[in-house]
Amino acid sequence: MPASWYLLCRVVDHYGDAGVCWRLARQLANEYGLDVTLFIDDAATLQRLIPTLDITQNRQRLHNVTVQRLTDALPPPAAWPEVIVDAFGGGLPSPWLAALERDFPPSSAAPKEANPPHWIVLEYLSAEPWIETMHEVASPPPSINIPRHFFFPGFTATSGGLLREKNLLAERNAFCSPERFPDARRAFLERLGVEALPPNALLVSLFCYDTPALPTLLDAWAASPSPIFCLLPEAVAPKTVQQWRNATTTHGALTLHTLPFLPQADFDRLLWCCDLNFVRGEDSFVRAQWAARPFVWQAYRQSEHAHLTKVDAFLQRHLADAPDVLKTVLSDFTRTWNDERATNRLADAWLALAAQLPAFQKRARDWAQRLSTQTDLAQRLVGFCADHRGKAKANGSD
């Protein structure tokens, strides 16, 4: 029987939380042969990523993954899985905690079951250096005698790594090969309703949170000396965009084209097609890096502008050995885009960044290549749990 893994997802950051958990669940099931159940509290959000998901069902099986509705009152399973992944520290349902306290009390007595579940708290992705000191750190629950560890996705060999399916980069390289790319891009864009691009247009995808900076950016693009064609997912700040565009498709140099919500595989291809990608949160942020195209990240906004610390940490890591000019202009634009207090500087910051796009393209390729030499998050997670289980058996604690 394949090992049983439970993955719990409480959706906070719109599509990003569901996107990360679905990719991880599918990869664990299909590449590692695990029996994976994804528990999620917002089936409607997940349905945007998996159109065949039936949100009226409490439990169903899709792509070799069992998907089950997560509620705070969800009864505990009849038998505990080998691993429980608590995505983003959302917490386990109260009945589960009570059952774990009953089955594995904090005493020297042997647990009722021979193999207690391994509880993994999968944290949000961060480039901050401190996460490497906390990665894989044990944090036993005070009232439950089972192993619990924190697992931090990151950009270094001493972190949890990044999500990356085994065939992703080969698929990207085949799509983007010089002999195939013009036809592949044209066919893909036609599927999205784009019949033709203006000559020499900069093709941009804009996936962002609503922000006061958005109209300013669109104004700057409309005033561009060269054409810009912007692909805008329908979920992006619809009220702000509608107000700005006033039912018009073309504004000066800018053409806006609204896209339907795309399945994950098509979203990857969208990123591969574009000359510049604006992404947000965690899921699209990681996929933009694997696209090896220039990208601008908008972090999930936090109170007291705490998200700017995460932005700066990534920029410092991403641009550590970049050319000085690119380092300056990309850092300035990204910080300005993420800080609504700096909106008045965005137009000038855009002009400076646009002039550096050729250097940015090289940087994006080099960065993707560097990250690809590291093992991915799923492989590190499976390996860590297997190593821990092996050590526990060797020590006779199972």
C-alpha positions as CSV (number, residue, x, y, z in Angstrom):
1,M,0.0,0.0,0.0
2,P,1.3,3.5,-0.8
3,A,2.1,5.7,2.2
4,S,-0.8,7.9,3.2
5,W,-0.3,11.7,3.3
6,Y,-2.8,14.3,4.4
7,L,-2.4,17.9,3.2
8,L,-4.5,20.6,4.9
9,C,-5.1,23.9,3.3
10,R,-7.0,26.9,4.7
11,V,-7.3,29.5,1.9
12,V,-6.2,33.0,3.0
13,D,-4.3,34.4,0.0
14,H,-6.9,33.9,-2.7
15,Y,-5.7,31.5,-5.4
16,G,-2.1,31.2,-4.1
17,D,-2.7,29.0,-1.2
18,A,-4.9,26.6,-3.1
19,G,-2.5,26.7,-6.1
20,V,0.5,25.8,-4.0
21,C,-1.3,23.0,-2.2
22,W,-2.8,21.5,-5.4
23,R,0.5,21.5,-7.2
24,L,2.2,19.8,-4.2
25,A,-0.6,17.3,-3.7
26,R,-0.6,16.3,-7.4
27,Q,3.2,16.0,-7.5
28,L,3.4,13.9,-4.3
29,A,0.7,11.5,-5.8
30,N,1.9,11.3,-9.3
31,E,5.7,11.5,-8.9
32,Y,6.1,9.7,-5.6
33,G,3.2,7.3,-5.7
34,L,1.8,8.5,-2.4
35,D,-1.8,8.2,-1.3
36,V,-2.6,11.9,-1.0
37,T,-5.7,13.5,0.4
38,L,-6.0,17.3,0.1
39,F,-8.3,18.8,2.7
40,I,-9.4,22.3,1.7
41,D,-11.8,24.8,3.2
42,D,-12.6,26.7,0.1
43,A,-13.6,24.4,-2.7
44,A,-14.9,27.2,-4.9
45,T,-11.4,28.7,-5.1
46,L,-9.9,25.3,-6.0
47,Q,-12.5,24.8,-8.7
48,R,-11.1,27.8,-10.6
49,L,-7.8,25.7,-10.9
50,I,-9.6,22.4,-11.5
51,P,-12.8,23.1,-13.5
52,T,-13.9,19.4,-13.1
53,L,-14.0,19.7,-9.3
54,D,-17.6,19.3,-8.1
55,I,-18.0,21.7,-5.2
56,T,-21.2,20.0,-4.1
57,Q,-19.3,16.9,-3.1
58,N,-17.5,16.6,0.3
59,R,-15.1,14.0,-1.1
60,Q,-13.9,13.1,-4.6
61,R,-10.9,11.9,-6.5
62,L,-9.1,13.9,-9.2
63,H,-5.7,13.4,-10.9
64,N,-4.9,10.6,-8.4
65,V,-5.5,13.0,-5.5
66,T,-8.5,12.7,-3.1
67,V,-10.0,16.1,-2.4
68,Q,-12.1,16.5,0.8
69,R,-13.8,19.5,2.3
70,L,-12.1,20.8,5.4
71,T,-14.1,22.2,8.3
72,D,-13.3,22.9,11.9
73,A,-15.6,20.2,13.0
74,L,-14.2,17.5,10.7
75,P,-14.0,14.1,12.6
76,P,-10.6,12.5,12.9
77,P,-9.7,9.7,10.5
78,A,-10.2,6.1,11.4
79,A,-6.5,5.6,11.0
80,W,-3.8,8.2,11.1
81,P,-1.7,8.8,7.9
82,E,2.0,8.6,7.8
83,V,2.4,12.4,7.3
84,I,0.1,15.4,8.0
85,V,1.2,18.5,6.2
86,D,-0.3,21.6,7.8
87,A,0.0,24.1,4.9
88,F,0.9,27.6,6.0
89,G,0.3,26.8,9.7
90,G,-3.5,26.9,9.3
91,G,-3.9,24.4,12.1
92,L,-5.6,21.0,12.5
93,P,-9.4,20.7,13.2
94,S,-10.2,20.6,16.9
95,P,-11.5,17.0,16.8
96,W,-8.2,15.9,15.3
97,L,-6.2,17.6,18.0
98,A,-8.4,15.9,20.7
99,A,-7.9,12.5,19.1
100,L,-4.2,13.0,18.8
101,E,-4.0,13.9,22.5
102,R,-6.0,10.7,23.3
103,D,-3.9,8.4,21.0
104,F,-0.5,9.9,21.7
105,P,-0.4,11.4,25.3
106,P,2.6,13.3,26.4
107,S,4.0,10.6,28.6
108,S,6.7,8.0,28.6
109,A,4.1,5.4,27.8
110,A,4.3,3.9,24.3
111,P,1.8,5.3,21.8
112,K,-1.3,3.2,21.0
113,E,-0.2,3.0,17.4
114,A,3.2,1.7,16.3
115,N,3.7,4.6,13.8
116,P,2.5,8.0,14.9
117,P,1.9,10.5,12.2
118,H,4.7,13.0,11.3
119,W,3.2,16.5,11.5
120,I,4.9,19.0,9.1
121,V,4.1,22.7,9.3
122,L,4.7,23.9,5.8
123,E,5.4,27.6,6.0
124,Y,5.1,30.4,3.4
125,L,8.0,30.9,0.9
126,S,10.6,33.5,2.0
127,A,14.0,34.7,1.0
128,E,14.8,36.0,4.5
129,P,18.0,34.4,5.9
130,W,16.4,33.5,9.3
131,I,14.2,30.8,7.8
132,E,17.3,28.6,7.2
133,T,17.9,28.5,11.0
134,M,14.3,27.4,11.5
135,H,14.0,25.0,8.6
136,E,13.4,21.4,9.8
137,V,13.4,22.5,13.4
138,A,11.5,20.2,15.7
139,S,8.6,21.7,17.6
140,P,6.7,19.0,19.5
141,P,3.2,19.9,20.5
142,P,3.1,20.2,24.3
143,S,0.1,17.9,24.7
144,I,0.8,15.4,22.0
145,N,3.6,12.8,21.7
146,I,4.2,12.9,18.0
147,P,7.0,14.5,15.9
148,R,6.3,18.0,14.4
149,H,8.7,20.0,12.3
150,F,8.7,23.3,10.5
151,F,9.5,23.2,6.8
152,F,10.4,26.5,5.1
153,P,10.4,26.7,1.3
154,G,13.2,28.9,0.1
155,F,15.9,29.7,-2.5
156,T,18.9,27.9,-1.0
157,A,20.2,24.4,-0.5
158,T,19.6,24.8,3.3
159,S,15.9,25.7,2.9
160,G,12.9,23.6,1.7
161,G,13.4,24.5,-1.9
162,L,10.8,25.5,-4.5
163,L,7.9,23.6,-6.1
164,R,9.0,22.2,-9.4
165,E,7.5,19.2,-11.2
166,K,9.9,16.7,-12.7
167,N,9.1,17.5,-16.4
168,L,8.4,21.3,-16.0
169,L,11.7,22.7,-17.4
170,A,11.8,20.2,-20.2
171,E,8.2,21.2,-21.2
172,R,9.2,24.9,-21.0
173,N,12.3,24.4,-23.1
174,A,10.4,22.5,-25.8
175,F,7.8,25.2,-26.0
176,C,10.4,28.0,-26.0
177,S,12.8,26.4,-28.5
178,P,13.8,28.9,-31.2
179,E,12.4,26.8,-34.0
180,R,9.0,26.2,-32.3
181,F,8.4,29.3,-30.1
182,P,6.9,31.7,-32.7
183,D,4.2,29.2,-33.9
184,A,3.6,27.8,-30.4
185,R,3.1,31.3,-29.0
186,R,0.9,32.4,-31.8
187,A,-1.3,29.3,-31.4
188,F,-1.6,29.7,-27.7
189,L,-2.5,33.4,-27.9
190,E,-5.1,32.7,-30.5
191,R,-6.7,30.2,-28.0
192,L,-6.9,33.2,-25.7
193,G,-8.6,35.4,-28.3
194,V,-5.5,37.4,-29.3
195,E,-5.5,37.3,-33.1
196,A,-2.5,39.5,-33.7
197,L,0.0,41.6,-31.7
198,P,0.9,45.1,-32.8
199,P,4.4,45.1,-34.5
200,N,7.2,45.2,-31.9
201,A,4.8,45.3,-29.0
202,L,6.0,44.4,-25.5
203,L,3.8,41.5,-24.4
204,V,3.0,41.8,-20.7
205,S,0.9,39.6,-18.3
206,L,-0.5,41.5,-15.3
207,F,-1.6,39.3,-12.4
208,C,-1.7,41.6,-9.3
209,Y,-3.6,42.5,-6.2
210,D,-5.7,45.6,-6.3
211,T,-3.5,48.6,-5.5
212,P,-3.6,52.4,-5.8
213,A,-0.5,52.0,-8.0
214,L,-2.4,50.1,-10.7
215,P,-4.0,53.1,-12.5
216,T,-0.6,54.9,-12.4
217,L,1.1,51.9,-14.1
218,L,-1.6,51.7,-16.7
219,D,-1.2,55.5,-17.4
220,A,2.5,55.0,-17.8
221,W,2.0,52.2,-20.3
222,A,-0.6,54.2,-22.2
223,A,2.1,57.0,-22.6
224,S,4.8,54.6,-23.7
225,P,6.8,55.5,-26.8
226,S,6.4,51.9,-28.1
227,P,3.3,49.6,-28.0
228,I,2.4,47.5,-25.0
229,F,0.0,44.6,-25.2
230,C,-1.2,43.6,-21.7
231,L,-2.9,40.3,-20.9
232,L,-5.1,40.8,-17.9
233,P,-6.7,37.9,-16.0
234,E,-10.4,38.6,-15.3
235,A,-9.9,38.2,-11.6
236,V,-7.4,41.1,-11.4
237,A,-8.9,44.2,-9.7
238,P,-12.0,44.2,-11.9
239,K,-13.5,47.4,-10.5
240,T,-10.3,49.4,-10.7
241,V,-9.6,48.2,-14.2
242,Q,-13.1,48.8,-15.4
243,Q,-13.0,52.4,-14.0
244,W,-9.7,53.1,-15.7
245,R,-10.4,51.6,-19.1
246,N,-13.9,53.0,-19.4
247,A,-15.0,50.1,-21.7
248,T,-12.2,50.9,-24.2
249,T,-9.6,48.4,-25.2
250,T,-6.9,50.6,-26.5
251,H,-5.5,53.6,-24.6
252,G,-2.6,55.4,-26.4
253,A,0.2,52.8,-26.7
254,L,-1.5,50.3,-24.4
255,T,-3.9,47.5,-25.5
256,L,-5.7,45.7,-22.7
257,H,-6.9,42.1,-23.3
258,T,-8.9,40.4,-20.6
259,L,-8.3,36.7,-20.2
260,P,-10.6,34.0,-18.7
261,F,-9.3,32.2,-15.6
262,L,-6.6,29.8,-16.8
263,P,-5.9,26.3,-15.5
264,Q,-2.4,26.0,-14.0
265,A,-0.8,24.4,-17.1
266,D,-2.1,27.2,-19.3
267,F,-1.0,29.8,-16.8
268,D,2.5,28.4,-17.1
269,R,2.4,28.8,-20.9
270,L,1.1,32.4,-20.5
271,L,4.2,33.2,-18.5
272,W,6.5,31.5,-21.1
273,C,4.9,33.6,-23.9
274,C,5.2,37.0,-22.3
275,D,8.2,39.4,-22.4
276,L,7.4,40.6,-18.9
277,N,5.2,39.0,-16.2
278,F,3.7,40.7,-13.2
279,V,2.9,38.1,-10.5
280,R,1.7,38.1,-7.0
281,G,1.6,36.0,-3.8
282,E,3.5,32.7,-3.9
283,D,2.3,30.3,-6.6
284,S,2.5,32.6,-9.6
285,F,5.7,34.1,-8.1
286,V,7.5,30.7,-8.2
287,R,6.1,29.9,-11.7
288,A,7.4,33.2,-13.0
289,Q,10.9,32.2,-12.0
290,W,10.7,28.9,-13.7
291,A,9.5,30.7,-16.8
292,A,12.9,32.3,-17.1
293,R,11.3,35.6,-18.3
294,P,11.6,39.0,-16.6
295,F,9.1,39.3,-13.8
296,V,7.9,41.7,-11.1
297,W,6.6,40.3,-7.8
298,Q,3.9,41.9,-5.7
299,A,3.9,40.4,-2.2
300,Y,0.7,39.7,-0.2
301,R,0.2,43.0,1.6
302,Q,0.6,42.9,5.4
303,S,-0.1,45.4,8.1
304,E,2.5,48.0,8.9
305,H,4.1,47.2,5.5
306,A,5.7,44.1,6.9
307,H,5.6,42.6,3.4
308,L,8.3,45.0,2.3
309,T,10.9,43.2,4.4
310,K,10.1,40.0,2.4
311,V,10.4,42.0,-0.9
312,D,13.7,43.4,0.1
313,A,15.1,40.0,1.2
314,F,14.2,38.5,-2.2
315,L,15.6,41.4,-4.2
316,Q,18.9,41.2,-2.3
317,R,19.2,37.5,-3.0
318,H,17.9,37.6,-6.6
319,L,20.1,40.6,-7.6
320,A,23.2,39.9,-5.5
321,D,25.5,39.5,-8.5
322,A,23.4,41.4,-11.1
323,P,24.7,44.4,-13.0
324,D,24.6,47.5,-10.9
325,V,22.1,49.4,-13.2
326,L,19.7,46.5,-13.3
327,K,20.0,46.0,-9.6
328,T,19.1,49.7,-8.9
329,V,16.2,50.0,-11.3
330,L,14.5,46.6,-10.6
331,S,14.8,47.1,-6.9
332,D,13.4,50.6,-7.2
333,F,10.5,49.6,-9.4
334,T,9.6,46.5,-7.3
335,R,9.7,48.4,-4.0
336,T,7.6,51.2,-5.5
337,W,5.1,48.7,-6.9
338,N,4.7,47.1,-3.5
339,D,4.4,50.3,-1.5
340,E,1.3,52.3,-2.1
341,R,2.9,55.3,-0.4
342,A,5.4,55.6,-3.3
343,T,2.8,55.6,-6.2
344,N,3.9,59.0,-7.4
345,R,7.4,57.6,-8.4
346,L,6.0,54.6,-10.3
347,A,5.9,56.2,-13.8
348,D,9.6,57.2,-13.7
349,A,10.5,53.9,-12.2
350,W,8.8,52.1,-15.1
351,L,10.7,54.1,-17.7
352,A,14.0,53.1,-16.1
353,L,13.0,49.5,-15.8
354,A,11.8,49.3,-19.4
355,A,15.2,50.5,-20.6
356,Q,16.8,47.5,-18.8
357,L,14.6,44.7,-20.1
358,P,17.3,43.1,-22.3
359,A,19.6,42.8,-19.2
360,F,16.6,41.7,-17.2
361,Q,15.9,38.9,-19.7
362,K,19.5,37.5,-19.2
363,R,19.2,37.8,-15.5
364,A,15.9,35.9,-15.5
365,R,17.5,33.0,-17.5
366,D,20.5,32.9,-15.3
367,W,18.4,32.9,-12.1
368,A,16.2,30.1,-13.4
369,Q,19.2,28.0,-14.3
370,R,20.8,28.5,-10.9
371,L,17.6,27.5,-9.1
372,S,17.2,24.4,-11.3
373,T,20.4,22.9,-10.0
374,Q,18.7,22.5,-6.5
375,T,16.4,19.7,-5.5
376,D,12.7,20.7,-5.5
377,L,10.4,21.1,-2.5
378,A,8.5,17.9,-2.9
379,Q,11.7,15.9,-3.2
380,R,13.1,17.5,-0.1
381,L,9.9,17.0,1.8
382,V,9.6,13.4,0.9
383,G,13.3,12.8,1.7
384,F,13.1,14.5,5.0
385,C,10.1,12.5,6.2
386,A,11.7,9.3,5.0
387,D,15.0,10.1,6.8
388,H,13.1,11.0,10.0
389,R,11.1,7.7,9.8
390,G,14.3,5.7,9.3
391,K,16.1,7.4,12.2
392,A,13.1,6.8,14.5
393,K,13.0,3.1,13.6
394,A,16.8,2.9,14.2
395,N,16.3,4.4,17.6
396,G,13.5,2.1,18.4
397,S,11.0,4.9,19.0
398,D,8.4,3.5,16.5
